[in-house]
Amino acid sequence: MSITLKAAGVTLPGDVTSISVGDETIWSSNAGRSPDSGKMLGDIVAKKKTVEVEWSWLTESQLSTLRSALNNSAFFSFVMTINGTSTSITCYRATIESQLGFVGSDTYYKSVKTSFIQQ
C-alpha cells in the first residue's frame, strides 16, 4: 500500500500505522428534536471530514518536521493519497499526541497522532 500525506505542501515523514476518516454532518442552528414527537428537525448545512492519522517509531527529526509543517498557519491544505487516489481538504489540526519509546539507548516516538479537521 502506498500512502503519502502532505500538509501545507510538505510531505509528512514516517510510517503511517492507521488512518481513520469520519464524515460529519453539520446541522442548522435550529436543529434538534421536537419536544412533542421526538422527530429530528432542521437542515443539513454542510458535510465535513475529520482525518485521524497515527504514525509509529518517529525519530526526533521526523517529529520536528511534522510539528513544523503543522504549525505554520491556522488553516492549511491537507492531501492524503492512498494507492494513487487523492483526497484534499482545507483544515486545521487537533493536538499532536506523542508517546516515547526506547530501543537500546535510542529514543523514538513510539506513537504520534493527530487529527485533521476540515474547515
N, C-alpha and C positions, 0 to 999 in steps of 0.2 A: 504494500500500500504506500502510495506517495502522498505526503501531506506537507504543504507549505503554508505558513501563516505570515502575513505582512501587516504591520501596524504603522500607519503614517509613512508608508513606503519602505520601511525597514523590515527585512526578513528576520523573523524571530528565531532565536537559536534553540538547540536542544531537541531531545526526543519527546514527542508528544505521546503521552500514555493514554489519555482519554479526552474526548470532546463530547459535550452534551449540548444539544440545541433545543431551546424552548421557544415556542411560538405563543406570544402573549396577545390577548385581545384587550384593547383599550376601549372602555365604555364611556359614554357621555356622562357629564356631571350629575344628571338627573336619574341615572340608572340605579336600580335596586328592586327589591321585591315588594309587590303590592301588599299592604297590610290586610287587605280584605281576602284576596285569593291566594297569595303566596307566589303568584306568577311573576317571572322576571320581566321588568320593563326597562326601556332605554334604547339607545342606539349605539352601534359599534362605530367608533370614530377612526380607529387605526388598528393595524396588526404590526407588532414589533417582535424582534428576535433578541434572545439572550444566548450567547455562546460561552459556555464554561469550558476552559481549557486547563489541562493538568500536564505538567512535564515531570520527568524524573531524572535524578542524578545530574543536575546542572552544576557547572563549576562556578566559582565566584565571578569570573569574567563573563560567562554566559548570562548569569543573573543580572550583572551590571548592564549588559547590552539590552536585556529585556526591560529592566527598570527605566533605562534612558529612553528607549523607544516609546514607552507608555507614559512618560511624564512630561511630554513636550507641550501638550495643549489639552484643553477640556474636552474637545470633540475631535476625533480623527477618523481616518478611513481604516477599516479592517477588512482584509481579504483572506478568505480561507479557501484553499484549493486542495481538493481531495481527488486523487486519480484523474486529474485534468479538468474537473468540474469546479468552477469558482462561485463563491457567494461573497458579495460585498455589501457592507453596511457602514454608515457613519455612526460612530458610537462614542461612549465614554467607558471607563473601566471601573470595576469594583476593586476592593482591597486586594493587594498581592499578598498571598499567604505562602510562607515557606517553612519547611521542616528540615533541620540539619541532619546529616548522616555522615558517618565516618567510615573510611576504607583505609585501614592501617593508620598512618599518620596524616593522611589527606582528608580535608574537609570538603564535603559536597552538600548540595541541597537535594536531599532525598526526594522531596516533593515540593513543587511550586505550582500554585494555581491562582487563577483569576477569572473573572467574567467580563465579557464584552457586551455591553447593553446598548441596544440600538436607540439612537436619539429620537 
